[in-house]
Amino acid sequence: MSVATVPVVRARPATLFELEELEGLPCGCVTVTYRARPWGVAVVSLEAKGPHCTLAGHGPGEILLLGDPAELEAGEDVR
């Protein structure tokens, strides 16, 4: 009598955000554009503050834009 083996399938965790683009700003800060996969929404946030940036609104983790990815591709300025 043989014993059947059942393969173990491990599910890969779903990715909530997918990196789209990194961009350096003139002030030295770095923005990152993510796409929220389940909803198709683009999120642009400040990833790193430049060492000499004097802009009060620039802080790591600040959301600069939240919206439709088509609007981002149309060339909207997020600064």
Secondary structure, 3 states (H helix, E strand, C coil): CCCCCCCCCCCCCCCCEEEEEEEECCCCCEEEEEEECCCCEEEEEEEECCCCCCCCCCCCCCEEEEECHHHHHCCCCCC
